[in-house]
Amino acid sequence: MLMKSIAAGLAGTALLATVAFAQNPTATTDKAAPAATATTTTTTASGEWRASKMSGLKVYNEANENIGSINDLLMDKNGAIKIAVIGVGGFLGMGEHLVAVPYEKLKFVNEAVAYTGASTNPNAKPATTTTTGAATGTDRPAATTTSSSSKWYPDHAVFNASKDELKAMPEFKYSE
């Protein structure tokens, strides 16, 4: 039985090796490669965010409380994002309340939210209260610096409202 397994393994390896060997070109040419006529340009998007990564982004208020997540971004005909649709409440998409908020009212933060809750460990040091996602008070999202190792989307968004205030807003519905 062992000899059959070894023989089958060797036969399979030989078959794979011949296929791989057949893909390598064996003929060489003495002619020089033609010069490239088209110039290649690369476009960099340093500091930009991917719209596909914004869906599902968590939204916190200024007290670092999770109030929902971005479900959709709506833009005008010129491509400028005008509205963020935020899902509030619900469980696994069931019973979620969708609200539309002006995009310029959201502030985006690259740093993770600092945990400020009480620890269950009695020997733990008291938590410092830092509001990482505090709004900047400007009408536009806060400017952020990104490095070449950027993950192409912010860590979270900040909106100045409580979860109850968002739930009290009129529900957003997509028109047919």
DAURBEL-V138292 format. One record per residue. N is the residue number from 1. D_CENTER is the distance of its C-alpha to the mean C-alpha in Angstrom with 1 decimal. Layout:
n=N d_center=D_CENTER
n=N d_center=D_CENTER
This chain:
n=1 d_center=52.2
n=2 d_center=50.6
n=3 d_center=52.2
n=4 d_center=50.8
n=5 d_center=47.2
n=6 d_center=47.8
n=7 d_center=49.3
n=8 d_center=46.4
n=9 d_center=43.9
n=10 d_center=45.9
n=11 d_center=46.3
n=12 d_center=42.5
n=13 d_center=41.8
n=14 d_center=44.5
n=15 d_center=43.0
n=16 d_center=39.5
n=17 d_center=41.0
n=18 d_center=43.1
n=19 d_center=40.2
n=20 d_center=38.2
n=21 d_center=41.3
n=22 d_center=42.0
n=23 d_center=38.7
n=24 d_center=39.6
n=25 d_center=41.9
n=26 d_center=45.3
n=27 d_center=47.0
n=28 d_center=46.8
n=29 d_center=47.7
n=30 d_center=49.5
n=31 d_center=48.1
n=32 d_center=45.6
n=33 d_center=42.2
n=34 d_center=42.1
n=35 d_center=40.4
n=36 d_center=37.1
n=37 d_center=37.8
n=38 d_center=34.3
n=39 d_center=32.3
n=40 d_center=28.7
n=41 d_center=26.3
n=42 d_center=22.7
n=43 d_center=20.4
n=44 d_center=18.0
n=45 d_center=15.2
n=46 d_center=15.2
n=47 d_center=13.4
n=48 d_center=11.7
n=49 d_center=8.1
n=50 d_center=7.1
n=51 d_center=8.1
n=52 d_center=7.0
n=53 d_center=3.3
n=54 d_center=5.6
n=55 d_center=7.6
n=56 d_center=8.1
n=57 d_center=7.2
n=58 d_center=10.4
n=59 d_center=13.2
n=60 d_center=16.1
n=61 d_center=19.5
n=62 d_center=21.4
n=63 d_center=22.9
n=64 d_center=19.6
n=65 d_center=20.1
n=66 d_center=17.2
n=67 d_center=18.2
n=68 d_center=15.7
n=69 d_center=12.3
n=70 d_center=11.3
n=71 d_center=12.6
n=72 d_center=13.0
n=73 d_center=13.6
n=74 d_center=17.2
n=75 d_center=18.6
n=76 d_center=22.2
n=77 d_center=24.0
n=78 d_center=23.4
n=79 d_center=19.6
n=80 d_center=19.1
n=81 d_center=16.8
n=82 d_center=19.3
n=83 d_center=18.2
n=84 d_center=15.4
n=85 d_center=16.3
n=86 d_center=15.7
n=87 d_center=16.8
n=88 d_center=19.2
n=89 d_center=21.1
n=90 d_center=21.8
n=91 d_center=21.1
n=92 d_center=19.0
n=93 d_center=18.9
n=94 d_center=22.7
n=95 d_center=24.3
n=96 d_center=21.2
n=97 d_center=22.3
n=98 d_center=20.3
n=99 d_center=21.0
n=100 d_center=20.4
n=101 d_center=20.0
n=102 d_center=20.4
n=103 d_center=17.2
n=104 d_center=19.1
n=105 d_center=19.8
n=106 d_center=16.2
n=107 d_center=15.7
n=108 d_center=12.4
n=109 d_center=12.6
n=110 d_center=11.1
n=111 d_center=13.5
n=112 d_center=13.4
n=113 d_center=15.8
n=114 d_center=19.3
n=115 d_center=21.1
n=116 d_center=24.4
n=117 d_center=26.0
n=118 d_center=29.3
n=119 d_center=29.6
n=120 d_center=31.7
n=121 d_center=33.2
n=122 d_center=36.4
n=123 d_center=36.5
n=124 d_center=33.0
n=125 d_center=32.9
n=126 d_center=32.0
n=127 d_center=28.5
n=128 d_center=28.0
n=129 d_center=26.6
n=130 d_center=24.0
n=131 d_center=21.9
n=132 d_center=18.8
n=133 d_center=17.3
n=134 d_center=20.6
n=135 d_center=20.8
n=136 d_center=22.4
n=137 d_center=24.8
n=138 d_center=23.9
n=139 d_center=23.3
n=140 d_center=20.2
n=141 d_center=16.9
n=142 d_center=17.6
n=143 d_center=17.5
n=144 d_center=15.4
n=145 d_center=16.2
n=146 d_center=14.0
n=147 d_center=15.5
n=148 d_center=15.5
n=149 d_center=13.5
n=150 d_center=10.5
n=151 d_center=7.0
n=152 d_center=6.4
n=153 d_center=4.7
n=154 d_center=7.1
n=155 d_center=8.0
n=156 d_center=9.6
n=157 d_center=11.9
n=158 d_center=15.7
n=159 d_center=18.2
n=160 d_center=21.9
n=161 d_center=23.1
n=162 d_center=23.8
n=163 d_center=22.8
n=164 d_center=26.4
n=165 d_center=26.3
n=166 d_center=23.3
n=167 d_center=25.1
n=168 d_center=28.2
n=169 d_center=26.6
n=170 d_center=27.5
n=171 d_center=25.4
n=172 d_center=23.4
n=173 d_center=24.5
n=174 d_center=23.7
n=175 d_center=27.0
n=176 d_center=28.5
